[in-house]
Amino acid sequence: MRLPASARARWSLCPLRNPILQGPDEQEMQVIHSRQTGLKERTFEKKNQCSQNYDDETVSREDVDECDGSATSKANHVLHDREDGHPGNSAFFNQEETAQRPAQEQRGQLNLLSAAYESLDYDTNVNSAWLDEERKKGYPFVMKKDAMRWLVVMMIGILTALLACVIDICIRELSKFKYSWLKKYTDEGVIYGTLAIAFFLWAALNVGPVLVAGLMGSVIEPVSAGSGIPQVKCYLNGVKIPRVVRIKTLLAKTTGVIMSVLGGLAVGKEGPMIHSGAVIAAGLSQGKTTSFGFDFKIFEYFREDHEKRDFVSAGAAAGVAAAFGAPVGGVLFSLEEGASFWNQGLTWRVFFGAMVSGFTLNFVLSVYNGVPGKLAFNGLLNFGKFDDLTYEIWEFIPFVLMGVLGGGLGAVYNHINFKLTAFRMKYITRPWQKLLEASFVAFMTAVVAFLMMYLIDDCRVISEESSYPIQMFCREGEENAAAAIWFQTPEESVRSLFHEGSGSFSWSTLSVFFVCYYFLACWTYGLGIPAGLFIPTLLCGASWGRIVGKMMATLFPDQDWVDEGKYALVGAGAMLGGVVRMTLSLTVILMEAVGNITFGLPLMIVLMVAKWVGDYFNEGLYDIHIQMNGVPIMGWDAPPLSNNIYASEVMNRPVVTLRSVERVRRIVAILKKYPHNGFPVVDELPSGADERFFKTFGRLRGLILRSQLTVLLKHKVFNENAEVWQDKKVDIHLFRESYPRFYTMEQVQLDPEDLRCTIDLRPFINPSPYSVLACSSLPRIFNLFRALGLRHLVVTNDDNEVVGMVTRKDLVKYRVWKHRGRIHMEELTIYSNV
């Protein structure tokens, strides 16, 4: 079939010939036949046989199962993206392209994508059922829904703050027991020569809690390990990370982070608070708990991916506000780090939730500290009040140099952690191995801390800030400065480096502590335990920043503007910026945590310089871990110089289509055979020749989701089943009840009589799905996915006939590499599971 002259003229504008519309010529047929094997020939025969069986009402259930188990089905289960299509884009697929997991030596690389991750569908499915609800309820329902959004966001802020208070209070009380006991045995050990007892007690009090944390993060709920920020970032970007917002994950995260901090590891509790806030938001906004199988029958109208995403954004911002006392920073964090869609109304709600979270935490901690109503406890990480943060104009020179140093140290930190994580992905894969590694790191942390106390003779007058002063070999009234850093939580150590007076720490103490803690922190991140990244990097930066401050005091003695604490703050910001590569949100977070807006410009400059220097060598640590896990996360912009890549080159084909009125037998067979999420609905199925040569797959009439089909089959919404329609049970609530864990085909039980029925899909399809022409450029398609949060995009020809499908993985496999002054675009390899 040839195109009309007008269509051929339009296609001539595209620099590529379109083989899908024109069909293969004689030379291509020779190539095709040379590439086909006996498997392919049998596949097409089996496919045609199954097509005949679908149209035959007398076909048996065994025939359907036989079609499902054909060679085509087996190949497609390996080659297909779990959402909507094939990872490859060739007309005939190479089974070796993505059929297996990567080899052992390839695991942990940055150029792999996993087909195991599904996408979230942030596009609203505006079908007849959805429109019926809108028409019946009218404007009062719109107003009620908007009011409920504000109520849910307020509850998210309150609950996130209360959880943060529980974590903080538990760590404080348990730490008092730990360090008071250690102080007693350490002081006695110095007097009686039994320091070995104190050391082994310290090691036991480190390893014990870390074992509990390892059980939480390696055995009970592995997704709770780490800070959770990469997972939240992926979720907001539109990637479904399994079990990331479950209540079980929240419980494991909460218990694990308490035990990790108590175990003395180089971790913090602030990062996990962002993940915890996201989990609270995801659960509360749905009015049900699938983990415990209980439905409160409230907030049913929020059971959609895009509504849930907005609440998760608010939960992440509330977590930042509770962790750092930075509500504005929380809003910017959600905007900068993850959210793919943003509007003014969402900004106000997210800011409101963050403010409520900060206020609630402030009030509860004031009651806990015996000064109810005195709101001086802004967040879990309290930097304390700086008496003087003024700076001279020429100090921008050392600030910029510190930014360069922070970016370089951050790049080295990320590279070492990348190598460690790759090693773990290859060789430390079993839970008992992860537990053993975490316990060994906890033991080595105790070894390093004890050796620093024992070998470094750095005595000073006992500070008022020291809760557990350790005398060691110092005189009466003095304490060991190295012990003062270790005998407290990391948050308190950061505050000490910021506010202790000049000369409180010697050169040797700061230098040895920085080197040791730098490598301990790098080693710790990535263990199978819930742990944050912010505090360890802040503490590393504060230690070398204080060294810079001592150097400035040596070079410029008796100058009022020289303040070691000020340079410790700059170093902390530079180090954190060099590792995580955030600029805007991190600047505001540090400004709000410090409580001084005057110092905002130096912090911003330092963070920007640190990011630029770090980006010259590698990615931020969160992005590295996302890439190593093969998560198909989309960047902000399409790859440059990609306007010459067209939809016809990146789309998947063949496309599995359904008719407007389809037989149940065929739907069941397709759902069992293909794991696709979306199916275009067409007028008529393509002819054998069109389907064989992938020309067209029918004229597009709409799109229906796999989740909708399974719900219709589960409730037997068939044309022949009049009772379902008469009882008016078929409405939008039918689909919301099963959200987000929709039925699988194993849960759908159908009788042989049901297979002979038909389903009218027209009331449930999206009649106007987003689609593009086959000559649309890659940046245009990318912008649609990024701005609208799409899961799949239909590709059509000029006659609105389906010729292909584009999914997220088809776009993110084109990744831009920009390091060491070079830039190029690479095409990633997709595996069934990384």
ZIBEL-V988102 format. One record per run of one state. SS is the DSSP state (2 for helix, 1 for strand, 0 for the rest). FROM is the first residue (numbers start at 1). LEN is the number of residues. If there is no record, write none. Layout:
BEGIN
ss = {SS/SS}
from = {FROM/FROM}
len = {LEN/LEN}
END
This chain:
BEGIN
ss = {0/2/0/2/0/2/0/2/0/2/0/2/1/0/1/0/2/0/1/0/1/0/2/0/2/0/2/0/1/0/2/0/1/0/2/0/1/0/2/0/1/0/1/0/2/0/2/0/2/0/2/0/2/0/2/0/1/0/1/2/0/2/0/2/0/1/0/1/0/2/0/2/0/2/0/2/0/2/0/1/2/0/1/0/1/0/1/2/0/1/0/2/0/1/2/0/2/0/2/0/2/0/2/0/1/0/1/0/1/0/1/2/0/1/0/1/2/0/1/0/1/0/1/0}
from = {1/5/12/19/23/26/36/38/56/61/69/71/80/81/86/87/104/107/112/115/118/120/128/193/195/221/222/225/226/227/229/238/239/241/247/263/268/269/270/285/288/290/294/296/300/303/305/325/327/338/344/369/393/428/431/456/459/462/478/481/487/490/500/507/525/530/531/532/533/534/556/564/581/584/595/600/618/621/629/646/647/651/652/653/657/660/661/664/674/678/683/688/693/699/706/715/722/727/732/737/745/748/752/756/758/761/766/767/771/774/777/778/789/792/797/801/808/813/814/820/822/828/829/832}
len = {4/7/7/4/3/10/2/18/5/8/2/9/1/5/1/17/3/5/3/3/2/8/65/2/26/1/3/1/1/2/9/1/2/6/16/5/1/1/15/3/2/4/2/4/3/2/20/2/11/6/25/24/35/3/25/3/3/16/3/6/3/10/7/18/5/1/1/1/1/22/8/17/3/11/5/18/3/8/17/1/4/1/1/4/3/1/3/10/4/5/5/5/6/7/9/7/5/5/5/8/3/4/4/2/3/5/1/4/3/3/1/11/3/5/4/7/5/1/6/2/6/1/3/3}
END
